[in-house]
Amino acid sequence: MGLLWDQEMPQIMRKLFKEWCRETEKVNSVTIPRFYHFTDLCVIDIQLHSFSDASKKAYGTVVYFLVVRPDGTITTSFVTSKSRVAPLKTLSLPRLELMGALLSARLCDKVSKTLKFGKSCFFHTDSSIVYHWIQGEPARFKPFVKNSVEEILRLTEPLKWNHCPGRENPADILRRGISVKELNFGGMDHPGLDKTNSFGLKLKSRM
């Protein structure tokens, strides 16, 4: 906000802060199912799917497990998520979306190593610009984009990236914010995994 350490916050900011404090008191009411649906051997495929999104205020990523069984049943489970406040330095929305994609690659890599997961990992962004940056040649881009894309390509494969419609991106709530009440009534659901995507799978949410 550009305030000095001894300056009072504007009234509107104090009001928003108090509302946020009241929201934090309700966090204990939030429940997130953590059963990953593959404790038995009756599965034919296990995948990690990571979604990213960004706005002028924040960017973030959310990761899910997807399990395919022999009878065609598909189940999904929330694994983890991470968000960051957008830098004070003004950046274009595509660059913020790129920061979200990089966070997505880093978090999925960490999850894979932690869980010793050697299966397929897929990535989803609703930014067509970021998608084409990742599919392109990093040397063609300016330093910020070049460095970010190079790190993404060290951690992921371009063919594992998918462009998804914004309305089907579960990471949307990370970039716009959500109340505890909304979160507890399906806020972490993932419409992007409820429809047939480019991998030809009919995905069904179990969140």
N, C-alpha and C positions, 0 to 999 in steps of 0.2 A: 504493500500500500504506500510505500515511500514515507512512512512515519519515523520519527526519531524515537529512541527507546523510552523517553519519558513523556511522549505525547499520548493522549487518550485516543482510543479508537472512535471513529464516527459513530453516531447513534445507530445507524442502520447495521453497521458491522457488529456492534455489541449485541443487538437483537438477534442477528444470525448466529453469533457465537453461543448465546444462551440457548437457542433452539437446538444447536448441535449438541450441547452438553446434555440437554434433556433426552435427545435421541440415544446418546451413548448409554444411558441408564437402562435402555430397553434391549441392548445387544444380547443379554443372557437368554432372551426368549427365542433367539434365532437357532434353528436346528438345520443341519446339513447332512443328509445321508452320506456315509462314507464307505458303504459296502461296494466293492469293485466288481462283483458279479463274475469273477473267474477263479474262484477258489477250487473248482473241480476241473477235470480234464476235458469236459465236453464243450470245447470251444474250437472253432476253426480259424479265427483271426482275432487279434487284439491290437488296437491302434491307440495312439495318442493324438488328439486333435486340439490345436491351440489357436485361439481367436485373438485378434488385437483390434483396437480402435483408439481414436484420439479426438480431442476437441481443443479449443484455445485454452481451456482450463486444466485439462488432465489427459493422460493417456494410460492405457493398461492392457492387460492380457489375461485370459482365462483358459485353463487346460482341463480337458475331459478325457476319460478312458471310454473307448467304444469296443464292445465285445460282440462278436458274431458267433452264433451257435449253429450246429449242423441243421437244425430245423428252420433256419433262416431268421430266428428271433435275434433282434439286436437290442442291447441294453447299453446305456451310457451312465457314467458316474462323474460327478464333479471331483477334480483332484486338487487344484490350487488356483490361485489368481494373484496378481500383483498390479498395483497402480502407482502412478507418480503424478505429482502436481507439475503442470507445464512450467518450463523455465520462465523467469521474469523477462529475459530477453525475448523480444517478439520473434517468433518463428512462423513460417507459413504453415498452413494446415497439412499439406503433403509431408513436410519435414517432421511435424509432430506425429503423423501417422507412421512415418518411417521409424521414429523412436519407439512407437508402440510395437512395430514389427520386430525390431531388434530386441526389445524386452521379451517378446514372445519367444524368439529363438533362444535367448539365454535361459529363460525359465524352463522351457521344454527340455533343453540340454541338461539342466540341473536335475529335473525330475527323472529323466532317463537314466542318468548316472546313479542317482540315489536309490531308485527302485531296481537298478540293474536290468533295465528294460531294453531288450535288443530288437524290438519290433518296429513297425512303421510309425513314423511321426508325420502328421500333416498339419499345414499351417493355413490360416484363413485371414484375409484382410478385405475390408470393403472399399479400399482405396485402389482404383485402377492405376493411378500414377505409381504408387508404391509397388504394386504387382509388376508393372513393366520395368521399374528400376531393378527389381530383383531378377527379372528375366534378362536384363541387359548386361552390357560390359561395363564394370565399375570404372575403368580408366577414362570413360567418356564423360563422367560426371564431375561436378565441383567437389572440393575436398570433403565437405560435410556428408554429402550423399555417398561419395566414393568410399569413405572410411566405414560408414554404417553398413553399406551393401557388402563390402568385403568381409566384415565380421559375420554378417548374416550368412554369407555363402561358406564361411569356414564351419559354421555350426549346422547348416541345413543344405538341402539340395533344391535348386530352382523348381524342379518338377514336382516337389512336394508342396508347393505354394498354390493356393486356390483363391480366386476372387469370389467373394460372397456378397449378396445384396445386404445393404445396411440394416434393413428391417429384420434380417435373419441372423444378425451378429450378436451373440450373447455378451460380448465385451462392451456393448453400447452403454450398459449401466455404469461401467467404470469411468467412462469419459464424461457422463452427464450427472452422475450421482443418483442416489436412490435412498428412500427412507427405510428405517428398520422394518416398518409394517409391510412395505412393498417387498422387501427382501424375504421376509418370513412367509409370504404368500406367493412364492414362485418367482421371485426376482432373479434367482440364479438359474432359472430354467433356460433352455437354449433352443429357440426356434430354428436356429441354423442347423441343428442336428435332428430336426423333426421332419425334414423334407428330403426328397431325392436330390443328392448333390452330384457333383461332377464325377464322383467315384462310383456312381451307379448303385448306391446303397439306399434303401429305404430305412431311415434312421428313426428310432423311437425313443423318446425321452422317458427316463424312469426317475427323474428328479422330483 
